[in-house]
């Protein structure tokens, strides 16, 4: 069975945030590297970027993130469906 991994990088500083994602990579490390590169390339909060999730997309997992608009909070989850995530 072919393996395809994904990763999501996120950084929030005050009311601004940056993000980057990558999917369908052979390893989580490859996906993480590209997700970080994409997150850091955004000018909003590049220094705050970190990998917050790696997702084995071969398992059909969905990823969702919620960002608190007026504060510095966020949350994320993976699940079998978008609605569950």
Phi and psi in degrees as a GROMACS rama.xvg file:
@    title "Ramachandran Plot"
@    xaxis  label "Phi"
@    yaxis  label "Psi"
@TYPE xy
-72.4456  144.11  UNK-2
-110.224  137.6  UNK-3
-138.831  117.4  UNK-4
-108.767  157.81  UNK-5
-133.579  166.604  UNK-6
-150.883  154.295  UNK-7
-132.052  126.564  UNK-8
-109.68  142.27  UNK-9
-146.926  142.984  UNK-10
-145.497  135.434  UNK-11
-132.15  132.097  UNK-12
-134.088  108.05  UNK-13
64.0352  -122.099  UNK-14
-99.6587  8.28404  UNK-15
-117.379  153.702  UNK-16
-149.315  156.844  UNK-17
-127.26  152.574  UNK-18
-149.942  161.047  UNK-19
-156.459  143.575  UNK-20
-136.192  161.2  UNK-21
-153.452  142.547  UNK-22
-147.869  162.718  UNK-23
67.5364  41.766  UNK-24
-106.254  155.608  UNK-25
-65.144  -31.5603  UNK-26
-135.94  159.344  UNK-27
-64.7243  -32.4393  UNK-28
-64.4108  -43.6481  UNK-29
-62.8631  -45.9719  UNK-30
-62.7926  -41.6401  UNK-31
-63.1152  -41.6938  UNK-32
-60.7108  -46.0214  UNK-33
-69.8917  -38.7859  UNK-34
-60.3328  -42.3516  UNK-35
-65.6997  -42.0645  UNK-36
-59.3211  -44.4255  UNK-37
-65.7668  -41.5194  UNK-38
-63.7921  -46.644  UNK-39
-70.1793  -19.1157  UNK-40
-77.7913  -14.3572  UNK-41
-81.6561  144.097  UNK-42
-86.1798  -8.55334  UNK-43
-68.4398  -51.0874  UNK-44
-152.689  54.5053  UNK-45
-63.8818  -31.5627  UNK-46
-73.8091  -14.7098  UNK-47
-93.0361  -3.64297  UNK-48
-63.5913  137.649  UNK-49
-153.586  155.634  UNK-50
-73.072  122.418  UNK-51
-106.438  -13.9269  UNK-52
-158.814  140.523  UNK-53
-116.099  138.445  UNK-54
-126.141  118.708  UNK-55
-76.0295  89.9696  UNK-56
-66.5994  -17.1082  UNK-57
-63.9793  -23.1049  UNK-58
-85.975  3.54879  UNK-59
71.4709  27.9843  UNK-60
-79.3605  147.058  UNK-61
-107.701  153.674  UNK-62
-126.742  138.454  UNK-63
-138.854  146.36  UNK-64
-132.272  141.499  UNK-65
-120.655  133.334  UNK-66
-119.525  127.882  UNK-67
-76.1572  121.252  UNK-68
-66.5565  -43.5813  UNK-69
-102.19  14.4067  UNK-70
-146.067  -163.831  UNK-71
-108.356  22.7999  UNK-72
-96.0163  152.526  UNK-73
-157.05  161.067  UNK-74
-147.881  156.663  UNK-75
-147.583  163.07  UNK-76
-158.79  156.203  UNK-77
-118.906  148.759  UNK-78
-160.594  178.008  UNK-79
-70.4021  -28.6976  UNK-80
-131.17  161.288  UNK-81
-60.9987  -43.8868  UNK-82
-60.2648  -40.7148  UNK-83
-69.4867  -37.7868  UNK-84
